[in-house]
Structures are given as C-alpha cells and as structure tokens.
Amino acid sequence: MKLNINTKDVVSGAFLILVALAGLYLNQDHSLGTARRMGPGYMPMMVFWLLAGLGALTVLGGLFSGPDPLEKWTGVDVGSLAAAVAAGVIVWKISPQFSGFFGTTYNAVGIGILAGMVVLSFSAGWRFLGLVCAAVAMFGLMLEKFGFFAALTGTILISVLAEPGHRSRPLGVLGLLVFLLALCWWVFIRELDIRVNLWPQL
Amino acid sequence: MELLLTNLAHGFGVALSLQNLSFALLGALIGTAIGVLPGIGPVATISLLLPITFGLPATTAIIMLAGIFYGAQYGGSTTAILLNLPGEVSSVVTTLEGYKMARNGRAGAALATAALGSFFAGTVATVLVAASGPLLTQVALSFGPADYFSLMLLGLIIACVLAQGSVIKAIGMVVLGVALGLVGTDVQTGQQRFTFGIPELSDGIGFVPIAMGMFGIAEIILNLERPEARSVLKTKVGQLWLTKEEFKRATPSVLRGTVVGSLLGILPGGGASLAAFGSYMMERKISRGRHLFGQGAIEGVAGPEAANNAAAQTSFIPLLTLGIPSNAVMALMVGALIIQGIQPGPRMVEAQPDLFWGLIASMWIGNLMLLVINLPMIGMWVKLLQVPYKFLYPSILVFCCIGVYSLNNNVFDVYMTVLFTVFGYMCNKLKLEPAPLLIGFVLGPMMEEHLRRAMLLSRGDPMVFLQRPISATMLGIASVALLLMLLPNIRKKKDEAMAG
C-alpha cells in the first residue's frame, strides 16, 4: 500500500491516544479490584486501553486513506493560537493578585478564557470561534457580580462583532439588544423565575 | 387488545389535560420553527429547553420535548421543498425531488404530500409504539445485568456502524463518551474519579454543557464560517392539494416509507435521517415513477417524508421499553427523565403509566396539531425564514448562556460549555461525529453498573456474557454488524447511501 496521509484521521487518532494516556496515568490513583469485585479503577482501565487501541487504529488507517488535509492555517493562525493559550493561562494565574473579584469562585478561569479567546479572535481563521466563546465567557464572568442585564449586554455586544453586517449599523444592534433584553427578562425572569441578580451588586 | 384500548383511553385522558395539551402545542410550534430554520437542530433546542422543563411535571416535560423532535421533522421539509435548503439533516433527501417539484409549480402538492405522508406515518408509528411497548417490556423484565450490558454494547456498535464516515472513528467517539461519563463519584465505593478536586465535577460532567456546547454553540460558529446567501422565496406555493394522479402515485410510497421508517427508527443509531435516506434509495429503485426521479417525482417526497416521521416516533420504543437511547435526541430524553427522578427502563410502563400512555397519546395529538400548523399556516413559517441569521445567532447564544447557568445556578457550567464548544468545533474540523459521543456518555455509567453487577453474580467469570442466550445473541449481532462494515464493498454502499 502506498503511503497517502489522511491528516484529519492521523490527528484524530493521536488525540484519542493522548486522552487515553492521560486517563491511564490518572487512573493509577484508583484501585483496580478483581474481575469479580471490580474497583473504581477497573472500568476506566478497560475504557482507556480500548481508546488507545482505537486511536492507534485510526492513525494506522489514516496513513493510507488520504489525502484529507486540515484546512489551511496561516502562520498568523498558528501564532495566535499559541499566544491565546499563553495569554489565557497567564491571566488565569495572575488575575487574583490584581483584584479580589478574580479570587472568588471561577472568575479567574472566566477572565482567563475571555483573554485567550479575545487574543484568538485577532486572526482571521479563528475569529468566529474566538468571538463566540468570548461572548459566552463574558456572560459567566459578569452575571453574578454585575447582574442579568449587564451580562446579557456584554454577551450580545461581543457576539455581534462576529458578523460584519452589524458593524456599520449601530441602530440595528441597539434594536436587537433592547429586544433580546426584554425577551430574556420576560421568558426567564417573569415566566420561569430563575434566581439571579438583575442589577449590579455593589 | 381490550387492555390496549383501556390504556390508550387513559393516555388520551392524560394528554388531553389543558396543561399537557398546551405544552404539546408549544413543543410542536418550537419544533416546526427550528425545523424551518437551518442551523439549529432538535438536539441543540432540546438541550436548551431542558432546564426550563425542571419546573414542569415529568409527563408534561417529556410531551413537550417529544413534540419538538417530531415537529422538527415536519418543519424541516418546508424549507427543503421551497428553498432547496434542508432545515434538518433528515430532510436533505427531500430537497432532491421536492425542490424540483416546487420549480415545476407543484410546491403546494409537495408540501401537502409531505405533511399528509408524515401524518399517516406518524399515526401508524404511534400505534406501533403503543402495541409493542408493553410486549417488549415483558421481554425486557427477564433481562439480567449481563443481558443489559450486551444490549447496550449492541446499541453502541450499531450506532457507530450507521454513523456517517469512518466506523473506527465513530467507535472512538463512543468510547471517549464513555470515558467522559466516568468522571465523578464512583457509585459503589464513593471514590472521586478524574474530578481534579473540583467539587462541581463530583456529580459528573453535566449533560447539558456537553450537548449545548457541541451541538448548539459549535454549530453557530460553523454557520458563521460559511456565510450562505439565503435565497429569497421565488416559487409560489400554489394550491395545497394533490391531483388524483399524484395521490395515486404517492400512496404506495407513503406506505413503503412508513414501514422502512418504523423499522429503521427502532434500530439503535438509526433515527430519522437514516430512515429518509433508506426510503429514498428504495423509491428510486422500485417505485412506479422511478424514471421521473431527478425531474420532481412525488414518490421521492412522499416516501422519505413518511419515513423520517415514522422513525422519529418509533425511536422512542427502545427508550420507553429498555431505557436505551437510540440516538442523540433520545439520549437527551434519558437526561430529562433522570433529572425528573425517573429511571428509564422496562419498569416505566408499570410505574409511570401516565407518562408512558400520555406520551403515546400526545404523539398522535401532536401529529394532528402539526398537520394544522404546517398546511394552513405555511405562510407564517416562510416569513420566519426571512429573519436574517445575524439576528438569530445572538439570540440563540444568550438563550444558551442563561439556560446553562440556570441548570445549577453556577457559572462553572457556563465555562464547561465554552470548553465543549471548542471541543465540538475541533471534532467538526477533524470529521469526528459528536452524536456517538453523546450516546456513549449517557450509556457509559449504566454499562459500568451492569458490568460490575454481572461479574459479581458470575463470580468473576466473563463467560457469563456468552452463556446467557439473550446476551450471546446480542453480542453475536454486534460482531456481525461490525464485521460487515469492515468489508470494503458494503462500506462503499453505506457511504453512497449516506451521501444521498
């Protein structure tokens, strides 16, 4: 058989193997037990070995079933991915030192994700992924401290950046914002009565 | 027979209560809307609405969620016929002949065929669910843990075999799903597994963040990446009725589609889209109008539309009788039931007669509602299509955010959703199917429990899986299915069928 690399399959397989190895490593903490009385580690052991095997098969098959390359990524895309991961981790680790706010619950994680996603959205290939994820992270970050309306506003404003059609039309965005705030208030607060702060907690 | 009628009467009593009726209508309306709108499917919508159903009684919640599922099958055909744009995967084949019919000026006839065919198929399938439910339940009650384990294994394998693309990658995704299901507290020893000391993970990874991230938000990103100029409707709908000749041609196709759809719906991993493909292939080969295929043959609309709706109903059978989800939507139903404190399985018919029979009755009522919603009100749904995606996606996004948060009132779930969005996006780029992962995630914990129980009973002898006849049969079918898929010839045929 001629070598004909299916990059998608090889990467998928490698990913499965990676997860399996991580799982097997973490599973060392759990006692296996016996086949009759299986301990908490028995099923994970089988699952991760199976996963590793399937990953290996996928890689092997992928060497011959190609070509199916990944979408072309420019150097900027690869660079910004690395920068985003770095930015996210750094912000996550150091943000609690700047404000007590980031020291509570998962806010440091939230600001880390937000920072990483914002960096990511600077490159064309990742723009939509970065902006949409940043919008969701913004919601998590703002909701409890700044309230329902402010969090929704933040999410909507970030998410509309993803669509060029919105940029030249601030009035359309304003209309959408007012409509969605009213709709969400009516559905989730009035009808479903979910427990959440509506206004900033100062 | 008499018992069946009594039970059905009881079911209609439950389903016709004002609350259940209005939520069935709501579900059907939402389902039609998302069916019409491309880019948001039933899986994302049901996971989105899952938190909302917490406050409802279990029966009402399931009735509404079911309405969304089969409503989407009706709605998906509207855009397929009028705009050559499948609103759902299951209506992809409807575009082939349906859009041609619309261009020939027979849009009204195509829409009427789709709606009437779906209604007929839905009625037959509902009766099938009602009749086979209690029977299968009796069989299921004799199942031991080993049988359950093998049955679930069979379900997972068939789900993979029928999935799009590579079988091995699909199995990989199932196993990855099972692995994700391991996170949390071990039921038997109370030990924390793979939780990294995060208290929110001790109950396991949330079902909704996975479904919402991988099916809801990742889908938004992918839609934004390929901007589609949505064509404005040019075709006129015309008379919503069939000529005598068309009626004569469509009837046998509807009948065949109903049979194909009902059978493929029961199969694990089957479901609506496979049924539609299957029926289309069949009509193209054997129907009387087969020479007209490609020019707008009514058989090519009638068969698949009947099939996808029949399958949407019968895919409830494995869930209601065995507690095993056969596709991603049913996996969500399991999630909904468990959240309501109901363990899906053979005991449900006896323990929850209101739910079981009420759901079945509501299916038929829902189909009737959908007929009304779709035919006379077609103009309204076409208008809905004119809402541009740039206004739609921020709305979907904020609903997802609030929905995920309200699950536990915890922002942790919001960040998990981001994680699974990125993962879902990556899977799409690598051609890894997300649906098998969801099924594996739901079945994984149950499989572990049954495996451990079976091995305890057999004193550690794995041969128990081959000695029990039910279990051995299941494993036999699973290995045959797997072997068949490895034969290059059959695999090629499958790929062709999947590509339409």
Interface residues (C-beta under 8 A of the other chain):
Chain A: K8 D9 V11 S12 G13 F15 L16 V19 G23 L26 H30 T34 A35 R36 R37 M38 G39 P40 Y42 M43 P44 V47 F48 L50 L51 L54 G55 L57 T58 G61 D68 L70 E71 T105 Y106 V109 G110 I113 M117 F128 L129 V132 C133 A135 V136 A137 F139 G140 L141 L143 E144 A151 L152 T155 I156 S159 V160 A162 E163 G165 H166 L176 L180 L183 C184 F188 L192 I194 R195 V196
Chain B: I52 G55 S166 I168 K169 I171 G172 V175 L176 V178 A179 L182 D186 Q188 T189 Q191 R193 F194 I217 I220 I221 L224 E225 P388 K390 F391 Y393 P394 S395 L397 V398 F399 C400 C401 I402 Y405 S406 N409 V411 F412 V414 Y415 T417 V418 T421 V422 Y425 K429 L430 K431 L432 G444 E448 L451 R452 M455 L456 S458 R459 G460 P462
